[in-house]
Amino acid sequence: MNSYKKVLIDAMGIKEQEKVLILTDDNKINIANKLYEEAKNIAKESYLFVMKPRRVSGEQLPLEVEELMKSVDVVIAATTVSMTHTNAKVNALKSGTRVASMPGITEDMFENGAINANYDEVIKLTEVITEKLTKAKYARIEKDGYTLNLNLDGRSGVSSPGVYKNKGEGGNLPSGEAYIAPIETGVNGKMLIDGSMVGIGLLKKPLLVEIENGKIVKLEGDDDNKLSILFVSEENHTIAELGIGTNSAARLTGVILEDEKIYGTVHIAFGTNTSFGGKNQASCHLDGIILNPTLYLDDEKLLENGRFL
């Protein structure tokens, strides 16, 4: 089974009586076409919709696209930037549509990357970590002498294993992460982001971010000028997410879709988090990957230098 068909059958569980929408933009048409050709052989109806690329991750989609997403059983979005944290995705899930978001997807990922993981193993670990996030009242990330404290009290973890076979399920594909929206005013400290960063890609040198009461007060690094959107508004530079990668097949590529799934990594994000239990609505959602972190959930050391304990 080729990896495009694997996505449709193993990850999305598409059935022959279902309707499938392949949603894409001008930059990802080649991948979308391959998914569409496979979908036509499986589903009752398959549609291919092409739009212009959105400018940043989290930018809202046109209402017409949202209505189309709600009208089908399955949406697979092969796009340039992420539509995960958009109203269109949230409302499609509420209507019962299964949604797979593939921002920045590359053909190389289909051949060599996280899509080829053992999904059963990813599901098992992701569910364990999600339960721990839900129970935890706080988290602490430590790396190279820096510490970031995050208040998680009352927030629920979200499981994103990359398998969405039940009505109203959705998330990234490929995936393999457990994540949570911290209390927006309850994050303090300093942390190094040294893997990759949305808006930059692979980082040659780390970014040092300082956060007070959930907001970035200082951001230092060679490419920090590429992250000006974070400071367009207060909402944009507010903490949005803490995530933990659980996919052992994921690689560091500079594409956040795969990078944030790397086994034993942690990522933090800024901007919108209303789609997964947070209260901050912004015009972006930017993730940064922390390699080889030590992570505590309450008093339990979950990761030590990137190794699950």
Secondary structure by P-SEA (a helix, b strand, c coil): ccaaaaaacccccccccbbbbbccccccaaaaaaaaaaaaacccbbbbbbbcccccccccccaaaaaaaaaccbbbbbccccccccaaaaaaaaabbbbbbbcccccccccccccccaaaaaaaaaaaaaaaaaaccbbbbbcccbbbbbbbccbbbbbccccccccccccccccccccccccccccbbbbbbcccccccccccbbbbbbbcccccccccccccccccccccccccccccbbbbbcccccccccccccccccccbbbbbccccccccccccccbbbbbbbcbbbbbccccccccccccc
